[in-house]
Amino acid sequence: MLNRQRLILALLDQAGAPIPKTKLVRLAFLLREETAVGRDQTFYGFVPYKYGPFSFGMNRELDALERDGYLARGKESIGLALRTKKLSREQIECLSPVQSEAVASVFRKYGSSNRTSLLRSVYTRYPWFASSSELGQYVPEDVPAAPKRKPAAYTVGYEGKSVDGFFNGLLAAGMKGILDVRANPVSRKYGFAKRSMSRIAGNLGLAYHHLPELGITGDRRSDLSDFESYQRLLDQYEKKMLPMRAAHIEKVTALLKSMPLALLCMEKDVRCCHRGRLANRVAQESGLSIEHL
């Protein structure tokens, strides 16, 4: 079991009884924001959503913990399953003293709060995460808005990011959608395969377009081992492949001019990713500026 899942079990164990799922999500958010757990890059990220901070990754793993028999859900509540509580506590005991104290500190401060008071507290101190809330009566007046961006050749990579951290960054940067330029949009990390990415983007009000013709197929990438090998491949992509993709470049240029969209691929370092060369070509032909997010 992953430590982040053990931390969820520990939160529910501290609660002592089933609690509303929205309260669990907010407690996990506060665990990230206000304790040493936040320094762990493998813990859940969060995005502003319908009822405040939300984690698509955490939501998926709650389903998995329920399937595995660790959690039980009521109509609006969630808690440790009674028949496996001993097993849950054995998992909780695997947490470090620092992690256990982080859970205890969150409960000392917020455990007695009801849903409304906890929501008000989170919205007041973390107003960005109230920016998409449907609970308007609780949203403070000083909620920050995402910046208004002019059309440009924006690019972004998701390597090393959680799905929620990735989407939160897109929203905070003022993007309105994604132009996925992977030839084969699959990923072992949840949220980055085409089907899940397009679904999450839609839930967040972001556009998703897939343009596989502007990607580089896996057989061409099999020998990549160092910076120089990446550059040889990207030189070939720029000089030989892109001139044959004029219609697709025209399409992506039109999309980039229509609203702030980000060319997406996996690599963190844009110098080792074809999205950078594609952005250069689009900029040359359209006059758009380039910005790597």
Secondary structure, DSSP 8 states (H G I E B T S, - for coil): --HHHHHHHHHHHHH-S-EEHHHHHHHHHHHHHHSGGGG-TTS---EEETTEEE-HHHHHHHHHHHHTTSEEE-SSEEEE-GGGHHHHHHHHTTS-HHHHHHHHHHHHHHTT--HHHHHHHHHHH-GGGGTT-S-GGG--TT----------EEEEE-TT--HHHHHHHHHHTT--EEEE--SS---SSTT-SHHHHHHHHHHTT-EEEE-GGGS--GGGSTT--SHHHHHHHHHHIIIIIGGG-HHHHHHHHHHHHHS-EEEEES-SSGGGSHHHHHHHHHHHHH---EEE-
